């Protein structure tokens, strides 16, 4: 099962989520991970085998956030309050007709509260879109909760479409 919007995969069911703001937003915990070659210690002593000091050091590793890397999310410029409100208005106009009546009612009822939840965090967010960088796509918000070293991601639930694989 995958979750997609605007033809880009943004999330999968391998990342558990928690509904917040009356189900309008999904909260997903990301984590930092290291990509690159795996360093396997086989017990050999490089210095005894005339190895240099740098032997065994892998400079091809890279630290990435799992969600950003897995779904190839593309970071976007930040929004100020005015720009974010303009985005939300455009997003509501684009998304609402794509929803069934029940989802439209829930989305319309909860989007104002979700927007009020997001606005004070604008300066803390990193903004992402899917790999295709479509104009009509949903934003994915990432921020660090107080005291946390891994980012938390927020998704508009109604902007995601479940696709069974």
VEXZARO-962240 format. One record per residue: x, y, z of N, C-alpha, C, O, CB in turn; residue in one letter. Coordinates in steps of 0.1 Angstrom, whole numbers. Each point is the difference from the previous one (the first is absolute). Glycine has a CB too. Layout:
N
[[X; Y; Z]; [X; Y; Z]; [X; Y; Z]; [X; Y; Z]; [X; Y; Z]; 'A']
...
This chain:
165
[[9; -12; 0]; [-9; 12; 0]; [9; 12; 0]; [10; 1; 8]; [-29; -13; 4]; 'X']
[[16; 22; -21]; [7; 12; -1]; [-10; 12; 2]; [-12; -2; -1]; [30; -9; -14]; 'X']
[[-12; 22; 18]; [-8; 12; 0]; [6; 10; -10]; [11; 3; 1]; [-18; -6; 24]; 'X']
[[-2; 8; -34]; [5; 9; -10]; [-9; 12; -2]; [-12; -1; 3]; [22; -19; -14]; 'X']
[[-4; 30; 5]; [-8; 12; -4]; [8; 6; -12]; [12; -1; 0]; [-22; 5; 23]; 'X']
[[3; 1; -32]; [6; 6; -12]; [10; -10; -6]; [11; 5; -5]; [-15; 18; 14]; 'X']
[[1; -35; -10]; [8; -10; -6]; [14; -3; 6]; [8; -8; -5]; [-19; 15; -15]; 'X']
[[13; -2; 32]; [13; -2; 7]; [-3; -8; 13]; [-10; 2; 7]; [20; 19; -16]; 'X']
[[-2; -31; 11]; [-1; -7; 13]; [6; 8; 11]; [12; 5; -1]; [-11; -27; -11]; 'X']
[[-8; 25; 22]; [4; 8; 11]; [2; -7; 13]; [7; 4; 10]; [-18; 15; -21]; 'X']
[[4; -31; 13]; [0; -7; 12]; [-4; -14; -3]; [-8; -3; -9]; [3; 24; 23]; 'X']
[[8; -31; -5]; [-4; -13; -1]; [-5; -5; 13]; [3; 6; 11]; [12; -11; -31]; 'X']
[[-21; -6; 20]; [-5; -6; 13]; [11; -5; 9]; [-3; -5; 11]; [-19; 0; -22]; 'X']
[[34; 5; 6]; [11; -5; 8]; [5; 11; 10]; [8; -2; 9]; [-1; -13; -28]; 'X']
[[-13; 27; 17]; [2; 11; 9]; [-13; 3; 8]; [-9; 6; -6]; [27; 4; -9]; 'X']
[[-19; -14; 27]; [-12; 2; 8]; [-3; 15; 2]; [9; 8; 1]; [-6; -30; 10]; 'X']
[[-16; 25; -11]; [-4; 14; 2]; [-10; 1; 11]; [-6; -9; 4]; [11; 14; -28]; 'X']
[[-6; 8; 29]; [-10; 3; 10]; [-8; 11; -5]; [5; 10; -5]; [10; -17; 24]; 'X']
[[-29; 6; -19]; [-8; 10; -4]; [-1; 12; 10]; [-1; -3; 12]; [-13; -14; -25]; 'X']
[[16; 29; 9]; [-1; 11; 9]; [-10; 11; -7]; [-3; -1; -12]; [27; -3; 22]; 'X']
[[-28; 14; -2]; [-8; 10; -5]; [-13; -5; -7]; [-3; 3; -12]; [24; 12; 9]; 'X']
[[-28; -24; 10]; [-12; -6; -4]; [1; -8; -13]; [-9; 0; -8]; [-3; 19; 19]; 'X']
[[24; -25; -13]; [2; -9; -11]; [4; 8; -13]; [2; -6; -10]; [-18; -10; 20]; 'X']
[[18; 29; -9]; [4; 8; -12]; [15; -2; -3]; [4; -1; -11]; [-22; 18; 16]; 'X']
[[26; -18; 6]; [14; -2; -2]; [4; -14; 5]; [-6; -5; 10]; [10; 29; -7]; 'X']
[[6; -30; -9]; [6; -12; 4]; [14; 4; 5]; [7; 7; -7]; [-20; -22; -9]; 'X']
[[17; 10; 27]; [13; 2; 6]; [8; -13; -1]; [-4; -10; 4]; [-5; 28; 12]; 'X']
[[21; -17; -22]; [9; -11; -2]; [14; 3; 5]; [5; 11; -3]; [-19; -18; -17]; 'X']
[[19; -2; 28]; [14; 2; 5]; [10; -5; -10]; [0; -12; -4]; [-9; 10; 28]; 'X']
[[18; 11; -27]; [11; -4; -9]; [12; -3; 9]; [0; 2; 12]; [-8; 12; -31]; 'X']
[[19; -19; 13]; [12; -2; 7]; [12; 1; -9]; [0; -3; -12]; [-12; -12; 28]; 'X']
[[23; 20; -10]; [12; 1; -7]; [6; -14; -2]; [0; -8; 9]; [4; 31; 0]; 'X']
[[2; -26; -21]; [6; -12; -3]; [12; 2; -8]; [2; 11; -6]; [-24; -23; 7]; 'X']
[[31; 2; -2]; [12; 1; -7]; [0; -8; -13]; [-3; -12; 1]; [16; 17; 20]; 'X']
[[-11; 1; -32]; [1; -8; -13]; [14; -2; -3]; [9; 8; 3]; [-31; 2; -11]; 'X']
[[25; -20; 1]; [14; -3; -5]; [4; -14; 3]; [-8; -8; 4]; [13; 32; -1]; 'X']
[[8; -26; -6]; [6; -13; 2]; [-1; -4; 15]; [2; 8; 9]; [13; -5; -29]; 'X']
[[-17; -16; 22]; [0; -5; 14]; [14; -4; 4]; [7; -7; -7]; [-31; -2; 4]; 'X']
[[28; 14; 14]; [13; -3; 6]; [0; -13; 8]; [-7; 0; 10]; [13; 25; -10]; 'X']
[[0; -35; -5]; [0; -13; 7]; [13; -2; 6]; [11; 0; -6]; [-28; -10; -10]; 'X']
[[17; 8; 29]; [13; -3; 8]; [1; -15; 0]; [-7; -7; 7]; [5; 29; 7]; 'X']
[[13; -27; -21]; [2; -14; 0]; [11; -4; 10]; [5; -12; 0]; [-12; 11; -24]; 'X']
[[12; 10; 32]; [9; -3; 10]; [15; 2; -5]; [9; -2; 8]; [-26; -13; 2]; 'X']
[[19; 19; -22]; [14; 1; -5]; [6; 13; 6]; [-8; 9; 3]; [2; -21; -25]; 'X']
[[18; 13; 23]; [8; 11; 5]; [6; 7; -11]; [11; -4; -5]; [-7; -7; 27]; 'X']
[[-9; 22; -28]; [6; 6; -12]; [14; 5; 3]; [8; -1; -10]; [-31; 8; 3]; 'X']
[[26; -2; 18]; [14; 5; 3]; [10; -11; -1]; [11; 2; -4]; [-20; 16; 18]; 'X']
[[5; -30; -9]; [9; -12; -1]; [2; -4; -14]; [9; -7; -3]; [-16; 0; 26]; 'X']
[[-3; 10; -32]; [1; -4; -14]; [4; 12; -9]; [-3; 0; -12]; [-15; -18; 16]; 'X']
[[26; 27; 2]; [5; 12; -7]; [-11; 8; -6]; [2; 7; -10]; [19; -20; 5]; 'X']
[[-33; 14; 11]; [-11; 9; -5]; [3; 14; 6]; [5; 1; 11]; [-21; -21; -12]; 'X']
[[11; 29; -7]; [1; 14; 5]; [-11; 3; 11]; [-9; -8; 2]; [18; 15; -25]; 'X']
[[-7; 5; 29]; [-9; 4; 10]; [-14; 2; -5]; [-10; -3; 8]; [28; 13; 4]; 'X']
[[-20; -6; -24]; [-13; 2; -6]; [-7; -12; -5]; [-12; 0; -3]; [20; 22; -3]; 'X']
[[-1; -33; 6]; [-7; -12; -5]; [-12; -4; 9]; [1; 1; 12]; [22; -9; -21]; 'X']
[[-33; 4; 3]; [-13; -3; 7]; [-9; 12; 2]; [-11; -1; 4]; [24; -16; 8]; 'X']
[[-8; 29; -16]; [-8; 12; 1]; [-8; 1; -13]; [6; 0; -11]; [10; 12; 26]; 'X']
[[-29; -11; -14]; [-9; 1; -12]; [-5; 14; -2]; [-9; 4; 8]; [3; -29; -5]; 'X']
[[11; 32; -12]; [-4; 14; -2]; [-12; 0; -10]; [-4; 11; -5]; [27; -2; 10]; 'X']
[[-29; -20; -9]; [-11; 0; -9]; [-13; -1; 8]; [-11; 0; -6]; [25; -11; -11]; 'X']
[[-14; 11; 30]; [-12; 0; 8]; [-6; 14; 0]; [7; 10; -1]; [2; -29; 15]; 'X']
[[-22; 19; -12]; [-7; 13; 0]; [-12; -2; 10]; [-7; -10; 0]; [14; 16; -24]; 'X']
[[-9; 4; 33]; [-11; 1; 9]; [-12; 6; -7]; [1; 11; -5]; [14; -10; 25]; 'X']
[[-26; -8; -19]; [-12; 5; -7]; [-12; -3; 10]; [1; -8; 9]; [8; 4; -33]; 'X']
[[-20; 11; 21]; [-13; -3; 7]; [-7; -10; -8]; [-2; 1; -12]; [1; 22; 23]; 'X']
[[-3; -34; -4]; [-6; -12; -7]; [-12; 4; -10]; [0; -4; -11]; [7; -10; 31]; 'X']
[[-16; 22; -15]; [-11; 4; -8]; [4; 8; -12]; [-5; -3; -11]; [-10; 2; 31]; 'X']
[[23; 10; -18]; [5; 9; -12]; [7; -9; -10]; [-2; 2; -12]; [4; 18; 27]; 'X']
[[6; -29; -10]; [8; -8; -9]; [-9; -11; -7]; [1; -1; -13]; [19; 5; 27]; 'X']
[[-28; -11; -7]; [-8; -10; -5]; [-10; 5; -11]; [-1; -7; -10]; [2; -5; 32]; 'X']
[[-7; 23; -20]; [-10; 6; -9]; [6; 11; -9]; [-8; 6; -7]; [-10; -12; 23]; 'X']
[[31; 8; -15]; [7; 10; -9]; [-8; 14; 1]; [-2; 6; -10]; [10; -25; -5]; 'X']
[[-11; 23; 27]; [-7; 13; 2]; [10; 11; -4]; [12; -1; 3]; [-26; -9; 16]; 'X']
[[8; 20; -24]; [8; 12; -5]; [-3; 12; 9]; [-12; 4; 2]; [12; -13; -25]; 'X']
[[10; 14; 29]; [-2; 12; 9]; [-3; 12; -8]; [5; 2; -11]; [11; -12; 28]; 'X']
[[-25; 18; -11]; [-6; 12; -6]; [4; 12; 8]; [4; -1; 12]; [-23; -12; -22]; 'X']
[[19; 25; 4]; [2; 12; 8]; [-10; 1; 11]; [-11; -5; 0]; [21; 17; -20]; 'X']
[[-7; -4; 30]; [-9; 2; 12]; [-11; 9; -4]; [1; 7; -10]; [18; -10; 26]; 'X']
[[-29; 3; -8]; [-12; 9; -2]; [-1; 10; 12]; [3; -3; 11]; [-15; -15; -24]; 'X']
[[8; 30; 9]; [-4; 9; 11]; [-15; -1; 2]; [-6; -8; -8]; [25; 25; 2]; 'X']
[[-24; -11; 15]; [-15; -2; 3]; [-9; 3; -12]; [-9; -7; -3]; [14; 14; 27]; 'X']
[[-2; 4; -31]; [-8; 4; -11]; [1; -10; -11]; [-10; -4; -6]; [13; 28; 12]; 'X']
[[9; -29; -9]; [2; -10; -11]; [-6; -13; 4]; [-6; -7; -9]; [27; 18; 3]; 'X']
[[-21; -15; 19]; [-5; -12; 4]; [-16; 0; -1]; [-6; -10; -4]; [26; 7; 20]; 'X']
[[-26; 14; -12]; [-14; 1; -1]; [-5; -1; -14]; [-10; -6; -4]; [10; 21; 25]; 'X']
[[8; -8; -30]; [-3; -1; -15]; [1; -14; -4]; [-8; -5; -8]; [17; 28; 4]; 'X']
[[1; -31; 8]; [2; -14; -4]; [-12; -8; 5]; [-6; -8; -7]; [31; 10; 8]; 'X']
[[-29; 0; 12]; [-11; -8; 6]; [-13; 3; -8]; [-7; -10; -3]; [18; 11; 26]; 'X']
[[-14; 11; -27]; [-12; 3; -7]; [0; -7; -14]; [-10; -5; -4]; [9; 28; 16]; 'X']
[[13; -22; -19]; [1; -7; -13]; [-1; -15; 2]; [-7; -7; -8]; [22; 26; 0]; 'X']
[[-9; -24; 18]; [-1; -15; 3]; [-14; -5; 3]; [-4; -10; -6]; [27; 12; 15]; 'X']
[[-30; 6; -1]; [-14; -3; 3]; [-8; -1; -13]; [-8; -9; -3]; [10; 20; 26]; 'X']
[[0; 0; -32]; [-8; 1; -13]; [4; -12; -9]; [-9; -5; -7]; [9; 30; 10]; 'X']
[[12; -30; -3]; [4; -11; -9]; [-4; -13; 6]; [-4; -9; -8]; [23; 23; 0]; 'X']
[[-18; -16; 21]; [-3; -13; 6]; [-15; -3; 2]; [-4; -11; -3]; [26; 13; 14]; 'X']
[[-29; 8; -7]; [-14; -3; 4]; [-8; -7; -11]; [-7; -10; 3]; [8; 30; 11]; 'X']
[[0; -16; -27]; [-8; -7; -10]; [4; -15; -2]; [-8; -8; -6]; [5; 30; -5]; 'X']
[[15; -26; 15]; [5; -13; -1]; [-5; -10; 11]; [2; -12; -1]; [18; 22; -11]; 'X']
[[-26; -4; 22]; [-5; -8; 11]; [-15; -4; -1]; [-7; 7; -6]; [24; 5; 20]; 'X']
[[-20; -23; -8]; [-14; -3; 0]; [-7; 9; 10]; [6; 7; 8]; [-1; -32; -14]; 'X']
[[-19; 24; 7]; [-7; 10; 8]; [3; -1; 15]; [2; 10; 6]; [-20; -12; -23]; 'X']
[[20; -10; 22]; [3; -2; 14]; [13; 6; 3]; [2; 7; 10]; [-16; -28; -9]; 'X']
[[24; 18; -9]; [14; 6; 2]; [0; 15; -2]; [8; 7; 7]; [2; -29; -14]; 'X']
[[-18; 27; -2]; [0; 14; -2]; [-5; 7; 13]; [5; 10; 4]; [-10; -13; -29]; 'X']
[[-6; -2; 30]; [-5; 5; 13]; [10; 0; 11]; [1; 10; 7]; [-24; -17; -14]; 'X']
[[30; -4; 9]; [10; -1; 10]; [11; 9; -2]; [5; 7; 9]; [-11; -31; -5]; 'X']
[[11; 25; -16]; [11; 9; -4]; [-4; 14; 3]; [8; 8; 6]; [0; -24; -24]; 'X']
[[-19; 20; 13]; [-4; 14; 1]; [-2; 4; 15]; [3; 11; 4]; [-15; -12; -26]; 'X']
[[7; -9; 30]; [-2; 3; 14]; [13; 1; 8]; [1; 8; 9]; [-23; -21; -11]; 'X']
[[32; 5; -2]; [12; 0; 8]; [12; 8; -6]; [10; 2; 8]; [-18; -24; -1]; 'X']
[[8; 27; -19]; [12; 6; -6]; [3; 13; 7]; [12; 3; 1]; [-18; -13; -23]; 'X']
[[-4; 17; 27]; [3; 13; 7]; [8; -3; 13]; [10; 7; 3]; [-31; 4; -13]; 'X']
[[17; -21; 18]; [7; -3; 12]; [14; -5; -3]; [10; 3; 7]; [-31; -9; 4]; 'X']
[[23; -2; -22]; [13; -5; -4]; [9; 11; -4]; [12; 1; 3]; [-22; -23; -10]; 'X']
[[4; 32; 0]; [8; 11; -5]; [5; 9; 12]; [11; 4; 1]; [-24; -4; -22]; 'X']
[[4; 1; 31]; [4; 8; 13]; [10; -8; 7]; [9; 6; 7]; [-32; 4; -6]; 'X']
[[23; -23; -2]; [11; -9; 7]; [13; 2; -7]; [10; 1; 6]; [-28; -18; 1]; 'X']
[[18; 18; -20]; [12; 1; -8]; [6; 14; 0]; [13; 2; 0]; [-22; -20; -15]; 'X']
[[1; 29; 15]; [5; 13; -2]; [11; 4; 10]; [10; 6; -4]; [-32; 0; -4]; 'X']
[[21; -8; 21]; [10; 4; 9]; [14; -8; -1]; [10; 4; 5]; [-28; 2; 11]; 'X']
[[17; -17; -24]; [12; -8; -2]; [7; 3; -13]; [11; -6; -3]; [-22; -12; 17]; 'X']
[[6; 27; -22]; [6; 3; -13]; [15; 2; 0]; [7; -5; -9]; [-29; 15; 3]; 'X']
[[27; -3; 16]; [14; 3; 1]; [8; -13; 3]; [13; 0; -2]; [-18; 24; 9]; 'X']
[[-1; -34; -1]; [7; -12; 4]; [-1; -11; -11]; [8; -10; 0]; [-13; 16; 23]; 'X']
[[-3; -4; -33]; [-2; -10; -10]; [10; 0; -11]; [6; 10; -4]; [-30; -8; 8]; 'X']
[[27; -14; -9]; [6; -2; -13]; [-12; -5; -9]; [-8; -8; 5]; [32; 2; 4]; 'X']
[[-25; 11; -21]; [-11; -3; -9]; [5; -9; -11]; [10; 2; -6]; [-22; 20; 11]; 'X']
[[4; -33; -8]; [4; -9; -10]; [-12; -3; -9]; [-12; 1; 4]; [29; -11; 11]; 'X']
[[-14; 6; -27]; [-10; -5; -10]; [6; -13; -5]; [11; -4; 2]; [-21; 27; -8]; 'X']
[[1; -30; -2]; [5; -13; -6]; [10; 2; -10]; [3; 12; -5]; [-25; -21; 10]; 'X']
[[28; -2; -10]; [10; 0; -9]; [-3; 8; -13]; [9; 6; -6]; [-2; -28; 15]; 'X']
[[-20; 21; -14]; [-4; 7; -12]; [-1; 15; 1]; [-1; 7; -10]; [-10; -28; 4]; 'X']
[[11; 26; 18]; [-2; 14; 3]; [-11; 6; -7]; [1; 11; -6]; [23; -10; 9]; 'X']
[[-36; -7; -3]; [-12; 5; -7]; [-6; 12; 7]; [1; 1; 12]; [-6; -25; -20]; 'X']
[[0; 33; 0]; [-6; 13; 6]; [-12; -3; 9]; [-2; 7; 9]; [11; 5; -29]; 'X']
[[-16; -23; 17]; [-12; -2; 7]; [2; -10; 11]; [-10; -6; 6]; [-3; 11; -26]; 'X']
[[25; -8; 24]; [2; -10; 10]; [-1; 5; 14]; [0; 12; 2]; [15; -24; -18]; 'X']
[[-16; 3; 25]; [-1; 4; 14]; [14; 3; 6]; [10; -6; -5]; [-31; -8; 8]; 'X']
[[21; 22; 7]; [13; 2; 7]; [2; -10; 11]; [-10; -5; 6]; [9; 29; -11]; 'X']
[[13; -28; 7]; [3; -8; 12]; [9; 9; 9]; [9; 6; -5]; [-10; -29; -8]; 'X']
[[-3; 23; 26]; [7; 9; 9]; [9; -8; 9]; [-5; -11; 5]; [-15; 27; -6]; 'X']
[[32; -12; 4]; [9; -6; 9]; [5; 10; 10]; [3; 11; -3]; [4; -28; -15]; 'X']
[[-7; 12; 31]; [5; 9; 10]; [5; -9; 12]; [-3; -12; 0]; [-12; 31; -7]; 'X']
[[23; -13; 16]; [5; -7; 11]; [-8; 4; 13]; [0; 12; 4]; [23; -13; -14]; 'X']
[[-30; -9; 16]; [-7; 3; 12]; [11; 3; 11]; [11; -5; -1]; [-31; -10; -5]; 'X']
[[16; 22; 16]; [9; 4; 11]; [7; -12; 6]; [-7; -9; 4]; [-7; 29; 0]; 'X']
[[27; -20; -4]; [8; -11; 6]; [2; -12; -8]; [7; -9; 4]; [-16; 17; 17]; 'X']
[[4; -8; -34]; [1; -11; -9]; [12; 2; -9]; [3; 11; -5]; [-28; -16; 7]; 'X']
[[31; -6; -6]; [11; 1; -10]; [-4; -5; -13]; [7; 1; -10]; [9; -4; 28]; 'X']
[[-28; -4; -19]; [-5; -4; -13]; [-12; 9; -4]; [-7; 4; 9]; [15; -28; -4]; 'X']
[[-10; 26; -18]; [-10; 9; -4]; [-14; -7; 0]; [-1; -12; -1]; [17; 24; -13]; 'X']
[[-26; -4; 16]; [-14; -4; -1]; [-6; 6; -13]; [3; 12; -3]; [-6; -13; 28]; 'X']
[[-4; -7; -33]; [-6; 4; -12]; [-15; 1; 1]; [-6; -8; 7]; [25; -3; -20]; 'X']
[[-24; 21; 7]; [-15; 2; 0]; [-5; 0; -15]; [6; 6; -9]; [-5; 8; 30]; 'X']
[[-12; -22; -23]; [-6; -1; -13]; [-15; 4; 1]; [-6; -3; 11]; [22; -16; -17]; 'X']
[[-21; 25; -4]; [-15; 2; -1]; [-6; -14; -4]; [2; -5; -11]; [0; 30; 5]; 'X']
[[-9; -30; 15]; [-6; -14; -2]; [-9; -1; -12]; [1; -10; -8]; [0; 7; 32]; 'X']
[[-9; 13; -27]; [-9; 0; -11]; [7; 1; -13]; [-6; -2; -11]; [-12; 11; 26]; 'X']
[[30; -4; -15]; [8; 1; -12]; [8; -12; -4]; [7; -1; -10]; [-5; 25; 15]; 'X']
[[-4; -35; 3]; [7; -13; -3]; [-11; -10; -5]; [-11; 0; 5]; [29; 5; 13]; 'X']
[[-14; -13; -27]; [-9; -10; -6]; [7; -13; 2]; [12; -2; -4]; [-22; 18; -13]; 'X']
[[3; -25; 23]; [5; -14; 2]; [0; -8; -13]; [-11; -1; -7]; [3; 2; 31]; 'X']
[[19; -7; -27]; [1; -8; -12]; [6; -14; 5]; [10; -1; 6]; [-7; 21; -21]; 'X']
[[-11; -30; 12]; [4; -14; 4]; [9; -5; -10]; [-2; 1; -12]; [-19; -5; 24]; 'X']
[[32; -2; -8]; [10; -6; -9]; [-2; -15; -1]; [7; -6; -8]; [10; 24; 13]; 'X']
